[in-house]
Amino acid sequence: MSAHNTFVLSTLEKVVFSRPCADVIRQEAERLHARRVFLLSVPELSRQTDEVARIKAALGGSFAGLYDSMPAHTPVDAILEAAAMARAAATDLVVTLGGSSVTDAGKVLLICLRHGSTSTDQLQAYRYRVDEGGGLFTPEFAGPDIPFIAVPTTLSGAEFTSIAGARNPARNIKEGYQHPGLVPRTVVLDPAVTVHTPDWLWLSTGVRAVDHAVETLGSLFSNDFCDGIAESALRLLAEGLSAVRNNPADLNARLKCQFGLWQSLIPGTAGIPMGASHAIGHVLGGYLNVPHGYTSCVMAAAVLRHNSSHNADRQRRIAQALGEPRKSAAEAVAGFIENLGMPTTVRAVGVQAGQFSAVAERCMAEPWIWTNPRPISRPEDVVDILNLAA
């Protein structure tokens, strides 16, 4: 992970927006001299729309293969299956079309191709780990030697980070990988392709992006540069998500959301860590299969309430950015999420009180549980937050 006072540059070379993704992919493949392009897509786009067909047509003879069976939360066995196909196709460029599950799959697939990994056990050498005291170990390894293009269709934001998450089915938990080379060479923000994304998924992952900005503004490790970007992100997301809720066909509002998401992730490249909302969210997703965006919908306000005794001054900027200066940050965030029609309690997403202890135990292995503004040192602290979210 990055130091809190170091801005780490990645391999991202360009962000192209408001252009048809098929045209951009073709041009980027030519720029990168790619002749064997392998595509990972969500099945809804490949089987129910003509978006993948357009990409295949644009690539012509350079199209080398398609994997469109990646489940949510990116299970490692599916990644290994896709990597075997990409390896057999002699892939020299990977393109992802979808949300964070597909994007993260593309990242871990690149590790598999670079290091010849064909099993879950072999991948263990490349994941980061947290010890019992919260210390983080990130292994050093050679980064990908094949370029990567990402076309996101949700607001999860994996395309702008050097981190990938993949669910280990044997451990029933999501594990993390990090390397500067895991960021795509090119990100394509095509709002037109996102109209196929179900409304609940677009809006809930938008709340996930809101949570990036909220946890930056609440972080005791942040700074003026990152605070300014996070505040701008929060305003863009608040305006864009509300507009898409009212009119899902509004492409300008969708692009506003994409810009807000992009901004919300910049503090992470400057080393600003997230807090308990993201940490607990990883466990709710990897362990209990709660959809990625819903985890922030149900945790963000509860974590703000829990942390308010330690960062109340910083939380005021959150309420102001959401246009609710007279409310607490927790009230403003909860009201915004509710107005989007999203769930606001863990009970609403199927998490029962009897599961809190198991969730809390697993959270202690998450790096961001240890960087929460209000210190968390034991599972019982996490249970307290879950009770607030009940």
C-alpha positions in Angstrom: 0.0 0.0 0.0 1.1 3.6 -0.6 2.5 5.8 2.1 0.1 8.5 3.2 2.4 11.3 1.9 3.3 9.7 -1.4 1.4 10.0 -4.7 2.1 6.8 -6.6 1.8 7.0 -10.4 0.5 4.0 -12.3 0.6 2.6 -15.8 -2.6 4.4 -16.8 -1.7 6.3 -19.9 -5.1 7.8 -21.0 -8.8 8.1 -20.2 -11.0 8.4 -23.2 -14.6 9.5 -22.7 -17.8 10.1 -24.6 -16.7 8.0 -27.6 -18.0 4.5 -28.6 -16.0 1.9 -26.8 -15.7 -0.3 -29.9 -13.9 2.4 -31.9 -11.6 3.3 -29.0 -10.7 -0.4 -28.4 -9.8 -0.8 -32.1 -7.6 2.3 -32.1 -5.9 1.4 -28.9 -5.2 -2.1 -30.1 -3.5 -0.7 -33.2 -1.6 1.8 -31.0 -0.3 -1.0 -28.8 0.4 -3.2 -31.8 -1.9 -6.0 -30.5 -2.8 -8.9 -32.7 -4.4 -11.3 -30.2 -7.0 -9.4 -28.2 -8.8 -11.3 -25.4 -12.1 -9.9 -24.1 -13.7 -10.5 -20.6 -17.3 -9.4 -20.5 -20.3 -9.8 -18.3 -22.8 -12.2 -19.9 -25.6 -9.7 -20.1 -23.6 -7.6 -22.6 -22.4 -10.5 -24.7 -25.6 -12.4 -24.8 -28.4 -9.8 -24.5 -26.9 -6.8 -26.4 -24.8 -6.2 -29.5 -22.0 -4.4 -27.6 -19.6 -7.3 -27.7 -20.5 -8.0 -31.3 -19.5 -4.4 -32.2 -16.2 -4.9 -30.4 -15.5 -8.1 -32.3 -16.4 -6.5 -35.6 -14.2 -3.5 -34.9 -11.2 -5.8 -34.0 -11.7 -8.1 -37.0 -8.9 -10.6 -37.2 -7.3 -9.3 -34.0 -10.1 -10.7 -31.9 -8.7 -13.8 -30.1 -11.3 -14.9 -27.7 -14.1 -14.2 -25.2 -14.7 -15.2 -21.6 -18.2 -14.1 -20.4 -18.9 -16.4 -17.4 -17.3 -14.4 -14.5 -19.5 -14.6 -11.4 -19.8 -11.8 -8.8 -17.0 -11.2 -6.4 -14.5 -12.7 -8.9 -13.9 -16.3 -7.7 -10.3 -17.5 -8.3 -11.4 -20.7 -10.1 -13.2 -18.7 -12.7 -10.1 -16.4 -13.2 -7.9 -19.5 -13.7 -10.4 -20.8 -16.3 -10.3 -17.4 -18.1 -6.5 -17.3 -17.9 -6.2 -20.8 -19.4 -8.2 -19.6 -22.4 -6.2 -16.4 -22.7 -3.0 -18.4 -22.5 -4.1 -20.8 -25.2 -5.1 -17.8 -27.4 -1.6 -16.3 -27.2 -3.1 -13.1 -25.9 -1.2 -9.9 -26.3 -3.9 -7.5 -25.1 -6.7 -8.0 -22.5 -9.9 -5.9 -22.6 -12.5 -5.9 -19.9 -16.1 -4.9 -20.4 -18.2 -4.8 -17.2 -18.1 -3.9 -13.5 -15.5 -4.6 -10.8 -15.8 -8.4 -10.9 -14.8 -8.5 -14.5 -12.2 -5.7 -14.1 -10.5 -7.4 -11.1 -10.6 -10.7 -13.0 -8.6 -9.1 -15.8 -6.0 -7.8 -13.3 -5.5 -11.2 -11.6 -5.6 -12.9 -15.0 -2.6 -10.8 -16.0 -0.7 -12.0 -12.9 -1.5 -15.6 -13.9 -0.2 -15.0 -17.4 3.0 -13.3 -16.2 3.8 -15.9 -13.6 2.3 -19.1 -15.1 -0.1 -19.5 -12.2 -2.6 -22.3 -12.8 -3.9 -22.9 -9.3 -5.2 -21.0 -6.3 -2.2 -22.1 -4.2 0.2 -20.6 -6.8 -1.6 -17.3 -6.6 -1.1 -17.1 -2.8 2.4 -15.8 -3.3 1.1 -12.6 -4.9 -1.6 -11.5 -2.4 -1.1 -9.0 0.4 -1.7 -10.0 4.0 -2.5 -8.4 7.3 -1.0 -9.7 10.6 -2.8 -9.8 13.9 -1.5 -6.3 14.8 -2.7 -4.7 11.6 0.7 -4.8 9.9 0.5 -5.1 6.1 2.7 -7.2 4.0 2.6 -6.6 0.2 4.9 -9.0 -1.8 7.1 -7.6 -4.5 6.7 -9.4 -7.9 7.1 -8.7 -11.6 4.1 -6.8 -13.0 2.1 -7.8 -16.0 3.9 -7.9 -19.4 0.6 -7.7 -21.4 -1.3 -4.4 -21.7 -4.9 -4.0 -20.4 -7.9 -1.8 -21.5 -10.9 -1.4 -19.2 -14.4 -0.3 -20.2 -16.4 0.0 -17.0 -20.1 -0.4 -17.0 -20.7 0.3 -13.3 -19.4 2.8 -10.8 -17.3 0.4 -8.7 -14.1 1.9 -9.9 -11.7 -1.0 -10.1 -10.4 0.4 -13.4 -8.7 3.3 -11.6 -6.9 1.3 -8.9 -3.8 -0.9 -8.6 -5.7 -3.3 -6.3 -7.6 -6.4 -7.3 -9.9 -8.5 -5.1 -10.6 -12.2 -5.8 -12.7 -14.6 -3.8 -10.8 -17.7 -2.6 -13.5 -20.4 -2.5 -11.4 -22.6 -0.1 -11.2 -19.8 2.5 -14.6 -18.3 1.7 -13.0 -14.8 1.7 -11.9 -12.1 -0.7 -8.2 -11.8 -1.0 -6.3 -8.8 -2.3 -3.5 -8.2 -4.9 -1.6 -5.0 -5.5 0.9 -3.8 -8.1 1.2 -0.5 -10.0 1.1 -2.5 -13.3 -2.4 -3.8 -12.5 -3.9 -0.4 -13.6 -5.1 -0.4 -17.3 -3.1 1.4 -20.0 -6.4 2.9 -21.1 -9.8 3.5 -19.5 -12.8 4.1 -21.7 -15.7 6.0 -20.2 -18.5 5.4 -22.6 -21.7 6.4 -20.9 -23.8 4.9 -23.7 -22.7 1.4 -22.9 -23.8 1.8 -19.3 -27.5 2.1 -20.2 -27.6 -1.7 -20.2 -26.5 -1.8 -16.6 -29.5 -2.5 -14.3 -30.6 0.7 -12.4 -30.0 -0.9 -9.0 -26.5 -1.9 -9.9 -25.6 1.6 -11.3 -27.0 3.4 -8.4 -25.6 1.1 -5.7 -22.1 1.1 -7.1 -22.5 4.9 -7.3 -23.0 4.8 -3.6 -19.8 2.8 -3.4 -18.1 5.7 -5.2 -19.8 8.1 -2.8 -18.3 6.0 0.0 -14.8 6.5 -1.4 -15.2 10.3 -1.1 -16.9 10.0 2.3 -14.1 7.9 3.8 -11.5 10.2 2.3 -13.1 13.3 3.8 -13.4 11.5 7.1 -9.9 10.1 7.1 -7.3 11.4 9.6 -4.6 10.7 7.0 -6.0 13.0 4.3 -4.7 16.4 3.2 -5.9 19.5 1.5 -5.2 18.1 -2.0 -7.2 14.9 -1.5 -9.9 16.6 0.5 -10.6 19.0 -2.4 -10.8 16.2 -4.9 -13.0 14.1 -2.7 -15.4 17.0 -2.1 -15.7 17.7 -5.8 -16.3 13.9 -6.4 -19.1 13.9 -3.8 -20.8 16.9 -5.4 -20.6 15.4 -8.9 -21.9 12.0 -7.7 -24.7 13.5 -5.7 -25.9 15.5 -8.7 -25.3 12.8 -11.3 -26.8 9.9 -9.4 -30.0 11.8 -8.6 -30.3 12.8 -12.2 -29.9 9.2 -13.4 -32.4 8.0 -10.8 -34.9 10.4 -12.4 -33.9 9.7 -16.0 -31.8 6.6 -16.7 -31.3 7.7 -20.3 -29.5 10.9 -19.4 -26.0 10.2 -20.8 -24.6 13.6 -19.5 -25.6 12.6 -15.9 -24.0 9.2 -16.4 -20.8 10.8 -17.5 -21.0 13.1 -14.5 -21.2 10.0 -12.3 -18.2 8.5 -14.1 -16.1 11.7 -13.6 -17.2 11.8 -9.9 -16.1 8.2 -9.5 -12.7 8.9 -11.1 -12.1 11.8 -8.7 -13.2 9.7 -5.7 -10.4 7.3 -6.3 -7.6 9.7 -6.8 -6.9 10.1 -3.1 -6.2 6.3 -3.0 -3.3 6.8 -5.4 -2.0 9.4 -3.0 -2.0 6.8 -0.2 -5.1 7.9 1.6 -6.6 4.7 3.1 -10.3 3.9 3.4 -11.9 2.9 6.7 -14.3 0.5 8.3 -17.1 0.9 5.7 -14.9 -0.5 3.0 -13.3 -3.1 5.2 -16.6 -4.5 6.4 -18.0 -4.2 2.9 -15.2 -6.5 1.6 -16.3 -9.2 4.1 -20.0 -8.8 3.5 -19.3 -9.3 -0.2 -16.7 -12.1 -0.1 -18.2 -14.0 2.8 -21.9 -13.4 2.5 -22.3 -12.5 -1.2 -23.8 -9.1 -0.6 -23.6 -7.2 -3.9 -20.6 -4.9 -4.1 -22.5 -1.6 -4.2 -25.0 -2.6 -1.5 -22.2 -3.0 1.1 -21.6 0.7 1.1 -25.4 1.4 1.0 -25.8 -0.3 4.3 -22.5 0.5 6.0 -21.5 4.1 5.1 -23.9 5.9 7.5 -23.3 3.5 10.4 -19.6 3.9 10.1 -20.0 7.7 10.1 -22.1 7.5 13.3 -19.5 5.3 14.9 -16.6 7.6 14.0 -18.2 10.9 14.8 -16.6 11.2 18.2 -13.2 11.1 16.5 -13.7 13.1 13.3 -16.7 15.3 13.7 -14.9 18.4 12.2 -14.0 16.5 9.1 -17.5 15.0 8.7 -19.0 18.5 8.4 -17.6 18.8 4.8 -19.5 15.6 3.8 -22.9 17.0 4.8 -22.1 20.4 3.1 -21.1 18.6 -0.2 -24.4 16.8 -0.1 -26.3 20.1 0.3 -27.4 19.3 3.9 -25.2 21.5 6.1 -27.7 21.4 9.0 -27.6 17.6 9.2 -25.0 15.3 10.5 -22.9 13.5 7.9 -24.6 10.2 8.8 -28.0 11.7 8.4 -27.1 13.4 5.1 -25.6 10.2 3.7 -28.4 7.9 4.9 -31.0 10.3 3.4 -29.2 10.5 0.1 -29.0 6.7 -0.1 -32.7 6.3 0.8 -33.7 8.8 -1.9 -31.9 6.7 -4.4 -34.2 3.8 -3.4 -31.2 1.7 -2.1 -31.2 -0.5 1.1 -29.9 1.2 4.2 -29.7 -1.7 6.7 -27.8 -4.9 6.8 -31.1 -6.7 7.5 -32.4 -5.4 4.2 -29.6 -7.3 2.3 -30.0 -10.5 4.2 -27.4 -10.2 6.9 -28.6 -11.5 10.3 -27.5 -10.6 13.8 -26.3 -14.1 14.3 -23.7 -13.6 11.6 -22.2 -10.5 13.1 -19.5 -12.2 15.1 -18.2 -14.3 12.1 -18.2 -11.1 9.9 -16.3 -9.2 12.6 -13.6 -11.9 13.0 -13.0 -11.9 9.3 -12.8 -8.1 9.2 -9.7 -8.1 11.4 -7.7 -9.4 8.3 -8.8 -6.4 6.3 -6.1 -3.6 6.0 -8.6 -0.8 6.1 -10.1 -1.9 9.4 -6.8 -0.7 11.0 -6.9 2.7 9.4 -10.4 3.7 10.5 -10.5 7.2 12.2 -11.9 5.7 15.4 -9.4 2.9 16.3 -10.7 -0.7 15.9 -8.6 -3.3 17.7 -11.0 -6.2 18.3 -13.9 -7.9 16.6 -16.3 -6.6 19.2 -15.7 -3.0 17.8 -16.9 -4.2 14.4 -20.0 -5.8 16.0 -20.8 -2.4 17.5 -20.8 -0.9 14.0 -22.9 -3.8 12.6 -25.5 -3.2 15.3 -25.7 0.5 14.2 -26.3 -0.8 10.7 -29.0 -3.3 11.7 
